[in-house]
């Protein structure tokens, strides 16, 4: 008797893109079990010559005993086979594709260059305020700002905050619009070509920054950089292309590490370069911009040499129009909050999904406002130099990295919601401490709570959302969720900067802290566990 067992399952892996990138479903047939064929020994023949009944009875007894042994042996072999298959399946799912590490290193180079400018923004805007010509873009915008400044009574030193908020929101909004389009194009033309195009655009923006002796050219550089920033969401798609469900978690963890390292090291590098360059003659920003450009070029060369296409031609979308039409659904704001593109979901789950979307948007809207205006607050209130700004970001990033690597990644599924609720609670006193700070001690207490909250809320909220929706809709759910986050980051800086400019930092941060009670209550009342 020959028993052969085999099974396979088709997994619908949805490619999920940050800021609403492409939602293409890849169907991969993955062996689920690798069972050995089990061949049972033959049963003893009944044609044994015998001339006595006792011998016949003994033969029957032997057959019965032997059959029992065969059954036990078969069960044992099956058990060992299942155990071996589980081990093989575990090895299969935990195997990390080489392209995961390529994407990790590419993201790291990109984020190091991107974060270098964070501590430099206040000084950059002060530079253009002093050096942009009377007919330059900065002075023209400033003349309009001064008209409203006389109405609200805002001090001159806060004007740079308003300019910075405009630039920050412009960059994030362009990224919000471009990311789904980049994802849609990559579904048709492949990941490699589109990724390289994004990286070339980013490098070109750094080249313009290096020669931006006028504010207009600096704005153009930021505009091009924002349009090209779809490489981040595209990296998420590549992770989904090459990873099984379990290995994908490792890939996303590497993405988180890249962000943590980027936000730890990048601002310090930018501050070090600017400190050294200020002792030189000429425009001090040329040196950090040139270093960012060198990182961008290194990223292009690295991807061109090491990255192999992860979306085969037979699995690509056939129509650019259809792909871009899907991408457009991630830009229409009302549809985002309603999760209109998500189908086959119960009314209860849909309401919970919409609730999580609102919670995430409000949190990131207020969070990004604090994050962006923080450098201006420390610049105006505590006279922080660019070097001190860099070390401040280093401390925040290090705290986040330690927490994510030690505590957050070990949070059991049953405590995901409670951890997110705790994180939302901690951000409230964080805003209050920063807003009321008159000494660096209270400021850093607030920043510590800020870093702790960030490390907890975003990954736990993402995990909660990923539990909702059918398997073939996971990509759609996560794409909309990330688009809401991108929209929040696009609108938060300009609103917070306007509030900072008109009523000052203390009221802005205190009101922000009070408003953060809303997402905390909404999540606490959620039916999810």
C-alpha positions, 0 to 999 in steps of 0.5 A: 500500500503506497500512501502519497501526501502532497499539498500546496496553497496559493497565497495572495500577496498584496503589494502594499505601498506607503503613501498609497502606492500600487495595489497589485496582487501577486499570486505565488504558488508555494509548496506547503508540505514536502511529504515523503512517500510512505510505503507500508510493508506487505501483509503476510500472505494468507496462503500459508500451507497449514494442516492444523487449525492452530497454525491458521489461528496463529497466522491470523493472530500474526497478521493482526499483530503485524497490521497493528505494527504497520499502522503504528509505524505508518503513524510514526513515519507520518509524524516524523514527516510532518515534523520535517515538513514543518521544519522545511516550511519554517526554513522556507518562510524565514529565508531572506531574499538578497534583494531585501538587503539591497533595498535596506542599504539603498534606503539607508543611503537615501535617508542619510542624505535626506535627514541631513537638512533637518537641523539646517532649516532655520539657518538656511531660511535665515541665510536666504532672508539676508542674502536673497535679492530685493526682487527675489522670491523670499522677499516677495513672499515676505512682503505678503507675510508682513501684511498679515504679520501686522494684523496678528502681531507676530514677531519678525523672528517667527517668519522663518517658521512660516516659510519652513512650514510651507516648504515642509508641507509642499515636499510632503504633499508632492510625495503624497501625490507622487507615491501612488503614481510611482507605484502604478508605473512600477507595476507596468514598467518594473521596479528597477527602472522606476526606482532608478528614475526616482534616485536620479531625481533625488540626486538632481535635487541635491545638485540644485541645492548645492548651487541654490544661491537664491531662494527660488532655486532652493524651492525648485530643488525641494519641489523636485525632491518631493516628486522623486520621493516615491522610492520609499513606498516603492521599497515597500513594494519590493519587500512584498515582491520577494518576501513570504509572510513571515520573512516580510516582517524581517524585511519591514524591520530592516526598513525600520532600522534604516529609518532609525539609523538615518534619523540618528546619523543624518542630522549629526552629519549635516550639523558637522558639515555646516559647522566646519563649512561656516569657518570657510568662505562662501555659502556654507550650505554647499558642503552638506549639499555636496555630501548629500549629492555624493550619497545620492550618486552612490545610491544610484550606482549601488542600485544599478549594479546590485539590484535585480528586477523583482517583478517579472514581466508576466506579473506586471500590469498590462495597462498604464491607464488602469494602473494610474486609475487605481493610483488616483483612488489614493489621492481622493481624500474623502475616499481615503477616510471612507476606505471606499476601495476596500470591499467584502468587509463587514460593517463592523470591521469597516467602521473599525477600519475607518476609526483607525484611519481617523486616529492615525491621521489626527495623531500624525497631523499633530505629531508632524507639526511638532516634529517640523517646528521643533528645530525652530523652537529650539533655535528661537527659544534656546538659541540652539546651534546647528550642532546642538540641533543635530545632537538633539535629533541623535538623542531622539532617534537613538531612543526610538531605535532602542525601544523598537529593538528591545520592547516594541518588537516583543509586544504580543498580539494581545497587547498591540492595542493597549501599547498603541493607547499608551503611546497616544497617552504619552504624547500628550504630556510630551507636547505640554512639556515642550510647550512650557519648557523654559530650560533644556531639562523640561525640553528633553523630558518632553522629547523623551516622551515624544520619542517613546510615543513615536516608537510605540504608536506607528508600528502598533497602529500598522499592526492593528490595521493589517489584521482587517480585510481579506487576504486579497485586500490587505494591500488596499487596506495598507495602501490607504492607511499609508496615504492617510499618513502621508496626507497628515504629514503634508498638512501638519507642518504648514498648519502648525507653522502658521499657529506658531507664527501667529500665537507663539510656540507655547499656545501651539504646543498646549493646544496640540497636546489637548487635541491629542486626547481625541485620538486617544479616546477614539482608539481606547473605545475601539472594539479591536484587541 
